Amino acid sequence: MLYRWAAPVLVLALCAMSPRNAAGQTAEPPREHGAKGKLGGNYPNPFNPDTYVRFTVGADTCAPGSKQYVVTVQVVNVLAQAVAVPVLHTVSSAMLTLPDEQKLHPVKAMKLGCGSYVAYWDGKLPNGHLAAAGVYGVLLVVDGSQQDSFKIYFKK
């Protein structure tokens, strides 16, 4: 008889708790406004041995070439381990020109101005072997903080 009223009291007590005190509820930090970078889709996709990745550096209000950012683009496996670093291929913006010393260099801690770029991954690992077929991710890191990511599907 004693336990018959205990269940409704427990339910009422749990309902009285505010959501911030409930188990599994954590406060999520607010997303940074004015993101410094954004990844576009890769092409050709899916199931190709190589791929081109579009990405944008700088806010929409930033004039092309007005500010320099430290940019890294990484290809990661499903365990979030770095697999490869794509090379800088072209500049998508007609207002920007890419210096010859930056063409076909890995996009790793590279200083880039505001604008749209294209990186290229040939599907190979740093040791020269072709990467295994599967799902990979692409991460964009600008000034030390991850800005964007997406999945690519790779098949030999």
C-alpha positions in Angstrom: 0.0 0.0 0.0 2.9 2.3 0.8 4.3 2.1 -2.8 1.0 2.8 -4.5 1.3 6.6 -3.9 5.1 6.7 -4.4 4.9 6.4 -8.3 2.6 9.5 -8.8 4.8 11.5 -6.4 7.9 10.6 -8.3 6.3 11.5 -11.6 5.2 14.9 -10.2 8.7 15.5 -8.8 10.3 14.8 -12.1 7.8 17.1 -13.9 8.6 19.9 -11.5 12.3 19.8 -12.5 13.3 22.5 -15.0 14.7 21.2 -18.3 18.2 22.5 -17.5 18.3 20.2 -14.5 16.9 17.1 -16.3 19.4 14.3 -17.1 20.9 14.5 -20.6 20.0 18.1 -21.1 23.1 20.2 -21.7 23.5 23.8 -22.7 24.8 24.1 -26.2 27.1 27.0 -26.8 25.7 29.4 -29.3 27.1 29.1 -32.9 29.5 31.8 -33.8 27.8 34.5 -35.9 29.5 35.6 -39.1 31.2 32.2 -39.8 34.7 32.6 -41.3 34.2 29.8 -43.8 31.8 27.4 -45.5 32.2 24.2 -47.5 30.3 23.8 -50.8 29.5 20.4 -52.3 32.2 18.3 -53.8 32.1 17.1 -57.4 32.0 14.7 -59.1 30.1 12.8 -56.4 29.5 10.0 -55.4 31.8 7.1 -56.0 34.7 8.6 -57.8 38.4 8.1 -57.1 39.1 11.8 -57.0 37.1 14.8 -56.1 37.1 18.6 -56.1 35.9 20.5 -53.0 34.5 24.0 -53.1 35.0 26.2 -50.1 34.6 29.9 -49.2 36.7 31.9 -46.8 35.5 35.1 -45.1 32.1 36.5 -44.4 29.7 37.5 -47.2 30.4 41.2 -46.4 34.2 40.7 -46.7 35.7 42.2 -49.9 37.8 39.6 -51.8 41.4 39.7 -50.7 40.9 42.3 -47.9 41.7 40.0 -45.0 44.0 36.9 -44.6 42.8 33.8 -42.8 44.8 30.7 -41.9 42.9 27.9 -43.6 43.2 24.1 -43.5 41.1 21.6 -45.4 41.3 17.9 -44.3 39.9 14.6 -45.5 39.1 12.4 -42.5 38.0 8.9 -42.0 34.9 7.8 -40.0 37.0 7.9 -36.8 37.8 11.6 -37.5 41.5 10.8 -38.1 43.2 12.9 -40.8 43.7 10.9 -44.0 44.8 13.5 -46.5 45.1 17.2 -47.2 43.7 18.3 -50.6 45.7 20.7 -52.7 44.6 24.2 -53.7 43.4 23.9 -57.3 41.6 27.1 -58.4 40.0 30.3 -57.3 36.3 30.4 -58.1 36.0 34.2 -57.7 36.8 36.1 -60.9 38.0 39.0 -58.8 40.9 36.9 -57.2 44.0 35.6 -58.8 46.0 32.8 -57.2 49.7 33.3 -56.8 51.8 30.6 -58.5 53.4 29.6 -55.3 50.0 28.6 -53.8 48.8 26.5 -56.8 48.7 22.8 -56.1 50.0 23.2 -52.6 48.3 21.4 -49.7 45.7 23.5 -48.0 47.2 23.2 -44.5 47.7 26.3 -42.5 47.6 28.3 -45.7 47.0 32.0 -45.6 44.1 32.8 -47.9 42.1 36.0 -48.4 38.3 36.3 -48.6 36.8 34.5 -51.6 35.8 31.2 -53.1 38.3 28.4 -53.7 38.4 24.8 -55.0 40.6 22.1 -53.5 41.5 18.8 -55.2 42.0 15.4 -53.6 43.2 12.6 -55.9 42.1 9.8 -53.6 45.6 8.9 -52.5 47.0 8.8 -49.0 50.3 10.6 -48.1 52.2 7.4 -48.7 51.0 7.3 -52.3 48.6 4.4 -52.0 45.0 4.7 -53.0 42.6 5.2 -50.1 40.2 2.4 -49.3 36.6 2.6 -50.5 34.2 4.0 -48.0 32.8 7.1 -46.4 35.1 10.1 -45.7 34.6 13.5 -44.3 35.9 16.9 -45.3 36.7 19.5 -42.6 37.2 23.2 -43.0 39.2 24.9 -40.3 39.7 28.7 -40.4 41.8 30.5 -37.9 42.0 27.4 -35.7 38.3 26.7 -35.4 36.3 24.2 -37.3 33.8 25.9 -39.6 32.1 23.3 -41.6 32.1 19.6 -42.6 30.4 17.1 -44.9 30.6 13.5 -46.1 32.0 12.2 -49.4 31.7 8.7 -50.7 34.8 7.2 -52.2 35.1 4.1 -54.4 38.2 2.8 -56.3 
